[in-house]
Amino acid sequence: MIENRMMKYDLVIAGGGAAGLAAAASFIRETKQDGGVSLCILEKNDALGRKINATGGGRCNLTNEACPGKNITLDFFRGLGIETWHDSEGRYYPYTNKASDVTKALADAVCGADVRCGFTIKVISRVKPDDGSEGYFMITGTGADGKMDMIFADHVLMAMGGKAGPQYGTTGDGYTIARAFGHSVTTVFPILTGVSCGAEGVDFASLKGVRAKGTVILHKDGKPIVRDTGEIQFTEDGISGICVFNLTPHIKADKREKFEDALQRFTITVDLAPDFTEEELAARESAFGILTEQLAAVFDGTDVSTIKNWQLKIDGVKGWRDAQATCGGVALDEINMDTMESRLVPGLYFAGEIIDAQGPCGGFNLQNAWETGIKAAGAIAKGIKKGDE
Ligand SMILES: Cc1cc2nc3c(=O)[nH]c(=O)nc-3n(C[C@H](O)[C@H](O)[C@H](O)COP(=O)(O)OP(=O)(O)OC[C@H]3O[C@@H](n4cnc5c(N)ncnc54)[C@H](O)[C@@H]3O)c2cc1C
């Protein structure tokens, strides 16, 4: 039995990021008629939504015209007073272009909940009382004061994110908890990040900071598998930029293959002049004028048309700190995707990057977070209402 002095919440949301806050705001909205419904948000950081503030270069690319569920997101944010606009590539941003405004609107919307920032969840377990009464969840962790604490709930929503950007609080804690409940977690690796690479005779350090428009093509075993066009940014040891990020989900090992071995099978070719034909380039004396002086110097003494087919050898993919998303996560076939409830543990729900769902750059990952959070909140609220009837 729970001691009387211990409060049991209807819902505890583990993680106050994009998915957790969208769920909390929706839950509050859906249950506002049902006085007495209780909600607690547990967040490791000292403030809610720290990663949201960093998204979209501080502008928060919150969904994309190509997302089938984009209207769920747009309606949700309109309900919070956040208007949006989209660029020519279909990327939606808040009208003010400020990611922190999105976080503020969400934080304002959840002010009716018990929000406990600085709370690091360590264990979540299901308690089954001997007296045959309904089970409940016990969440154990350390509070802002560093002391162990326990919180109880009828429903738990796991919205603890993945492993990308650990500096924002996401260190994969949710996977350990999901596994302890018997859930499978598919192999996770960092994606939407830069690539370390090299080309013969090129000192990449000298190109650091150079930008160029280009098409990047990823080859596996010599065959092109994915391509993207956009701004390529040169780093001290390779290339970065959205078009490069979008190659990284495809740079992965096959089952039982070591990642280092798999890397040998991938190469990148770069077309640094996608708007020009080879003939047009062959007629030029230099690549300067299409490329900046520093980058053009790399091709001095060669046929200018080689800038359309520049071969790069991949040395590695940047790690979790630089990654914008996680590939892999809690297996989808163990989750009812209509309600986001675990198929293994009644009352346990998942939303956001913790699940094995990932998209390219452009608002797709935040869309997943908002949409699954809103869906879970709706299902939990409905379940509570049914239980009250
Ligand atoms: C720099 C950057 C820029 C990005 N830009 C975009 C963009 O513009 N558009 C886009 O679609 N996607 C973008 N993404 C990806 C997007 O931010 C994530 O996919 C999204 O935030 C995932 O939402 P989430 O709620 O699942 O996880 P998160 O937003 O990461 O939230 C999880 C929360 O859980 C908390 N938590 C974790 N462990 C514990 C614990 N043990 N106890 C308590 N709390 C815990 C974390 O502190 C965190 O606040 C970007 C990512 C990064 C890193």
The ligand as an SDF file (V2000), in Angstrom:
LIG
                    3D

 53 58  0  0  0  0  0  0  0  0999 V2000
   21.0580   21.2260  -31.9260 C   0  0  0  0  0  0  0  0  0  0  0  0
   19.7780   20.5250  -32.3670 C   0  0  0  0  0  0  0  0  0  0  0  0
   18.9700   21.1430  -33.2970 C   0  0  0  0  0  0  0  0  0  0  0  0
   17.7990   20.4900  -33.7310 C   0  0  0  0  0  0  0  0  0  0  0  0
   16.9900   21.1440  -34.6070 N   0  0  0  0  0  0  0  0  0  0  0  0
   15.8320   20.5480  -35.0070 C   0  0  0  0  0  0  0  0  0  0  0  0
   14.9080   21.2440  -35.8490 C   0  0  0  0  0  0  0  0  0  0  0  0
   15.0770   22.4230  -36.1520 O   0  0  0  0  0  0  0  0  0  0  0  0
   13.8100   20.5600  -36.2620 N   0  0  0  0  0  0  0  0  0  0  0  0
   13.5560   19.2630  -35.8740 C   0  0  0  0  0  0  0  0  0  0  0  0
   12.5440   18.6930  -36.2920 O   0  0  0  0  0  0  0  0  0  0  0  0
   14.3700   18.6220  -35.0320 N   0  0  0  0  0  0  0  0  0  0  0  0
   15.4910   19.2400  -34.5720 C   0  0  0  0  0  0  0  0  0  0  0  0
   16.3040   18.5820  -33.6890 N   0  0  0  0  0  0  0  0  0  0  0  0
   15.8590   17.2570  -33.1540 C   0  0  0  0  0  0  0  0  0  0  0  0
   14.7780   17.4890  -32.0760 C   0  0  0  0  0  0  0  0  0  0  0  0
   15.1810   18.5120  -31.2090 O   0  0  0  0  0  0  0  0  0  0  0  0
   14.5180   16.2120  -31.2890 C   0  0  0  0  0  0  0  0  0  0  0  0
   14.2090   15.1530  -32.1620 O   0  0  0  0  0  0  0  0  0  0  0  0
   13.3670   16.4240  -30.3020 C   0  0  0  0  0  0  0  0  0  0  0  0
   13.6870   17.4320  -29.3630 O   0  0  0  0  0  0  0  0  0  0  0  0
   13.0480   15.1280  -29.5660 C   0  0  0  0  0  0  0  0  0  0  0  0
   12.0540   15.4110  -28.6010 O   0  0  0  0  0  0  0  0  0  0  0  0
   11.9550   14.5250  -27.2780 P   0  0  0  0  0  0  0  0  0  0  0  0
   10.9740   15.1820  -26.4110 O   0  0  0  0  0  0  0  0  0  0  0  0
   11.7860   13.1190  -27.6470 O   0  0  0  0  0  0  0  0  0  0  0  0
   13.3860   14.6490  -26.6330 O   0  0  0  0  0  0  0  0  0  0  0  0
   14.0720   15.9300  -26.0120 P   0  0  0  0  0  0  0  0  0  0  0  0
   13.5150   17.1640  -26.6020 O   0  0  0  0  0  0  0  0  0  0  0  0
   15.5100   15.6510  -26.1760 O   0  0  0  0  0  0  0  0  0  0  0  0
   13.6200   15.9020  -24.4890 O   0  0  0  0  0  0  0  0  0  0  0  0
   13.9100   14.8410  -23.6170 C   0  0  0  0  0  0  0  0  0  0  0  0
   13.9770   15.4290  -22.2280 C   0  0  0  0  0  0  0  0  0  0  0  0
   14.1000   14.3790  -21.2780 O   0  0  0  0  0  0  0  0  0  0  0  0
   14.9830   14.7730  -20.2740 C   0  0  0  0  0  0  0  0  0  0  0  0
   15.5600   13.6000  -19.6270 N   0  0  0  0  0  0  0  0  0  0  0  0
   16.3860   12.6860  -20.1590 C   0  0  0  0  0  0  0  0  0  0  0  0
   16.7550   11.7800  -19.2530 N   0  0  0  0  0  0  0  0  0  0  0  0
   16.1330   12.1270  -18.1040 C   0  0  0  0  0  0  0  0  0  0  0  0
   16.1210   11.5830  -16.7940 C   0  0  0  0  0  0  0  0  0  0  0  0
   16.8610   10.5020  -16.4660 N   0  0  0  0  0  0  0  0  0  0  0  0
   15.3750   12.1930  -15.8490 N   0  0  0  0  0  0  0  0  0  0  0  0
   14.6320   13.2950  -16.1460 C   0  0  0  0  0  0  0  0  0  0  0  0
   14.6290   13.8510  -17.3680 N   0  0  0  0  0  0  0  0  0  0  0  0
   15.3560   13.2880  -18.3350 C   0  0  0  0  0  0  0  0  0  0  0  0
   16.0320   15.5900  -21.0070 C   0  0  0  0  0  0  0  0  0  0  0  0
   16.7400   16.4480  -20.1350 O   0  0  0  0  0  0  0  0  0  0  0  0
   15.1940   16.3220  -22.0400 C   0  0  0  0  0  0  0  0  0  0  0  0
   14.7870   17.5980  -21.5960 O   0  0  0  0  0  0  0  0  0  0  0  0
   17.4690   19.2000  -33.2410 C   0  0  0  0  0  0  0  0  0  0  0  0
   18.3070   18.5890  -32.2940 C   0  0  0  0  0  0  0  0  0  0  0  0
   19.4470   19.2440  -31.8590 C   0  0  0  0  0  0  0  0  0  0  0  0
   20.3540   18.5800  -30.8350 C   0  0  0  0  0  0  0  0  0  0  0  0
  1  2  1  0
  2  3  1  0
  2 52  2  0
  3  4  2  0
  4  5  1  0
  4 50  1  0
  5  6  2  0
  6  7  1  0
  6 13  1  0
  7  8  2  0
  7  9  1  0
  9 10  1  0
 10 11  2  0
 10 12  1  0
 12 13  2  0
 13 14  1  0
 14 15  1  0
 14 50  1  0
 15 16  1  0
 16 17  1  0
 16 18  1  0
 18 19  1  0
 18 20  1  0
 20 21  1  0
 20 22  1  0
 22 23  1  0
 23 24  1  0
 24 25  2  0
 24 26  1  0
 24 27  1  0
 27 28  1  0
 28 29  2  0
 28 30  1  0
 28 31  1  0
 31 32  1  0
 32 33  1  0
 33 34  1  0
 33 48  1  0
 34 35  1  0
 35 36  1  0
 35 46  1  0
 36 37  1  0
 36 45  1  0
 37 38  2  0
 38 39  1  0
 39 40  1  0
 39 45  2  0
 40 41  1  0
 40 42  2  0
 42 43  1  0
 43 44  2  0
 44 45  1  0
 46 47  1  0
 46 48  1  0
 48 49  1  0
 50 51  2  0
 51 52  1  0
 52 53  1  0
M  END
$$$$
